Amino acid sequence: MKALKKEKQDEADALKRVEASLAALRKEKRDEDQQLRKRRRTAKNWSLNAANLHALCTSLLEQLKPLVKDTKRFPPSPSWTRNCWKPLKKRL
């Protein structure tokens, strides 16, 4: 009888350890998911700010073109970044 009781107690202890381990893993996953959502929001905000800044710079460059006499010294339009925004918009 004692052996059976000890075996049941050992199984109960092992089950408690497994359940505690599972609870810790669930909490860790929940925390990581929360961090991921926060980082995605931050990345989205940064990309939107960068897109707005790009649009503003492009607009200002267009406004300056008629005022500049020597167009060779004028900075080129940052058109390469337009292609960079498309994949970001799809992912965010």
Buried (B, 14 or more C-beta within 10 A) or exposed (E): EEEEEEEEEEEEEEEEEEEEEEEEEEEEEEEEEEEEEEEEEEEBEEBBEBBEEBEEBBEEBEEEEEEEEEEEEEEEEEEEBEEEBEEBEEEE
